[in-house]
Amino acid sequence: MRIDRSFASRADTLEKLAPALAWATIFGLVACATEPDPSSSRSDRALPADGGGIAHLDSALVDGRLDATVQDVLRPDAGPRDMGSLDGARVDVGSLDAGALDADAPDARAPDASLPWRAGILSGPPSRAQLLPLPGGGSGPPVLTSNNPEIFEGPGLLYGNARPSPTRGGTPVRLEGEFGVYLHHLNRSGSVKYVGILVTNPNAANVTIEARGSGYSQTETGGLGLGSSPDFRVSREWILDLPETIVQPTEIQPSRGLLVWQKRVNDGAEVDGRFGLRASAPVFVYVLATDAGTLSEALTRSREDAPGDYRTSGSPPPPYGREAGVYAHDTWTSTITVSVPAGPKNVAFMVNTATGGGLPQIQAFPAIGHYDVSAAEAVGMYGNVYDFELTLIHDGADSTSRRVRVAFHSLATGTASRWWDGAGVLDGAEIVVRHVPGAVTTTLGDFSLGPRATRTLRFRAMVPGLAAIPQALSIETF
């Protein structure tokens, strides 16, 4: 089951969750912002606890015909929902079909026996100089990402694909079929705001929309602590396919709009969210901040840029700026088959790289369209998934078993509170990936590989909103 992008494969999950999850309820996002981390485009310092272009569409906005009532299905007063424990305990998620674990069967693909293994065992994370390009590439549908301005200081449009921004330029992007939305913002407007996702129909006929995903504010999750931030919760619910918001197929009339998700965000609070949408025809999608949280206001604000801290990306970067655009894919899929020699030896691959980061392979997905001077690629890959399938085969050079260790590392430096804090799926079970200064490695496997034996690991994780690049995947034999 491809939980990142296939709506059709989620039919069973929808059937199970539909009674408990209203199809148009409100859910929260959490944003990260503050001091910029030079190793990525993100900011990260602790925040104080908060107290509490189609002509007929534009003309319709002007004359008020889009002040819908029946389409405004969100309830701004809806309370948060308890999504259960976030303590990182391993749970049974076998239905996710997260990959086989086979210690004996031979692999049909020829293993790579030419890897430049280095002598010795790693005493810590691998060095950047030894990292090899990561096999694979982008897959899955595009993602609309709203993160520039990360800090907004008033109501208005944060990002939309419909037309160039009134003050930030850019290129319109056609969105239909399946696509994603990722958003990450911080409210510094001085008052409560509502952050939402608005979809409008520029077509002459009705369009059908469906959506699923999660978004939270810092207030809902209790702050930005490890394992309890909006970023952690969103990454967990996305990779486990446990959406808090499910919008069942809903028709939108021509020149009308629908708020598919919305969250109350207190002043000083972050909001973070990740959603998958499907549209039967081209649609306009806007991420907005509003004062009152009504559909009418959202439609009006879709033509007004929100004031805020807009960061400029270099050409090429650095500086990295931030993302405000539609980026080509939602998943980096990597299949690696390795012939494991006698040790002690090690080899490592680069993960989550971007232009200007000093590594030769660029994994950040290119923008299909973006606001001027916003990032032209998905720097940091926030909201995107890395999907690794790693098959390890004893090289058969002798009859001695190999001890093999596979690990995932963060290589960033600086003063951030964390380099990665999110959930992943390892061979069908939930795993917490938490990298902080002094503890930057997660062991994915440590096992014995007998003569002629094969072992396959599959690891999948969404890059959380509070993370810093790059990462690495290492293999050791000894």
PyMOL commands that set and color helices and strands:
alter all, ss='L'
color gray80, all
select helices_A, chain A and resi 8-17+55-63+94-96+128-130+218-221+230-239+295-301+379-381
alter helices_A, ss='H'
color red, helices_A
select strands_A, chain A and resi 118-119+137-139+143-146+151-152+156-160+175-187+193-200+207-217+245-252+257-265+270-290+324-327+331-340+345-351+367-370+385-394+402-410+420-426+429-435+441-449+454-462+471-477
alter strands_A, ss='S'
color yellow, strands_A
deselect
rebuild
show_as cartoon
